[in-house]
């Protein structure tokens, strides 16, 4: 595998390529509080099968934010991040003639789902990992609460209430807990690596969380720009996917919009499915992705 440092319209990232010509390319849109470099292991598996992988740090994440504690998009950055996906695909298509697949994880899955509703004709397929949905009334209530926190502390700051609404409620479901992030991964070694990573942020800013809730509202309604195949992956212990029920709801939404969807659920896996190494679910999920891509090639 070859690794290149890349600049995606001002956003730092990577391009991992196989030794020979790439038969496909996967562009990864990472999750809340993490960064592009966490997908190197995923890239090793993909490039071993002849598939290139690209990823960049989202606005307010990774190397795009100076502060060490909080993932903080600026006002307007959510909409700009949807445009970033479009520009990255254009940049990669100038270099590769192979099919392009878009993978969105967690927060990144909602950016990808919004992009699907606008520009899905520019892709050959979509892979959604760790996504979900919530009732519209609950999202409206949470947005009202988070708005008070934005007025209190600012768009790019967090508060204890935002911490509880975004992460704390999920962790409550895994008592007794070893860390404040047990809900993310059952593999303790992988979880500790994430928690010790200086580019992974401890908190999400109030404004970023507000934008995510708005995206969940918009993607909670069926919508399609161009029909393309979708692979939907989730763990049955992932609270973002409501322990499978939310993933089923997303599957129904996508089918209602006309997308041909393949749904795979992985027993015992929590939110960070692609890092559930010790239980074997990460390897199973990556194998599923490879077979799905090969089928569509």
C-alpha positions, 0 to 999 in steps of 0.5 A, a space after each residue: 500500500 502506498 500512502 500519499 498526504 493530500 490536500 482536498 480543497 484546503 482540507 488535509 487528508 490521505 490517499 492510500 493506493 494499491 501497488 497496481 492500478 485501482 479497480 475502484 476507489 472508496 472516499 471515507 467521510 469520517 465520524 464525529 470527533 475523529 479524523 481521517 487517519 483512523 482509516 489506515 487499517 481499513 485502507 490496508 484491507 481495501 488496497 490489498 484487494 486492489 481498491 484505493 481509499 481516500 479520506 480527509 479531516 472534516 471542518 472542525 475536526 482533526 488537523 482543522 482545529 487548533 484546540 485539543 478538546 472539542 470538535 467545533 465546526 464554524 457557522 455555515 460549515 455543515 453546508 460547506 462540508 456537503 460541498 467538500 464531498 462534491 469537490 473531493 469526488 471531482 478531484 479524485 475522478 480527475 485521477 482515477 477512471 475507476 468507480 467511486 464509492 462513498 463511505 460515511 460513518 456516524 456524523 459522516 453518514 448524515 453528510 453522505 445521506 444529505 449529499 445523496 439527496 442532491 448529487 448521487 449521480 456522481 457516485 457509483 454506490 454508497 456505504 453507510 456505517 453507524 447511522 440512524 434516525 430519530 422521531 421528528 418531535 424529539 429532534 425538534 425538542 433537542 434542537 430547542 435545548 441545544 439552541 439555549 446552550 449556543 446562546 449560553 456558551 457560543 456556537 463553537 463551545 460545549 456545555 454539560 447539557 450538550 455532553 449529556 445529550 450527545 454522548 452521555 445518554 448513549 453511555 448510560 446504556 452500558 453501565 457499569 462503564 469503564 470509560 465515558 465512551 464505552 458505547 463506542 466500542 467493545 474492543 477495549 484496546 481500540 477504545 483506549 487508542 481512540 481516547 489517547 489519540 490527540 487528534 480525536 476530540 473529547 467533546 462536540 461543540 454545541 453548534 456542531 451538534 445542532 447542525 447534526 440534529 438538523 441533518 437528522 431531520 432532513 435525512 429522516 424523510 425519503 429523498 433521492 436525486 439518482 438511484 444507486 446501490 446502498 450498503 447499510 452496516 450497523 452493530 446490534 449494540 450501537 445506540 446510534 442505530 437504536 440497537 438495530 431498530 434505528 438501522 431498520 428504520 433507515 433501511 425502510 426510508 431508503 427503500 421508500 426512496 427507491 434505493 436498492 439497499 443491502 442491510 447487514 447487522 453485526 451481533 455484539 458490535 457497538 458504534 465503531 464497527 470498523 474498529 471492533 477487532 477483538 470480536 471479529 466484527 470489523 473483519 466481517 464488516 470489511 469483508 462484506 464491503 469488499 464483496 459488495 463492491 466486487 459484486 457491483 464491479 
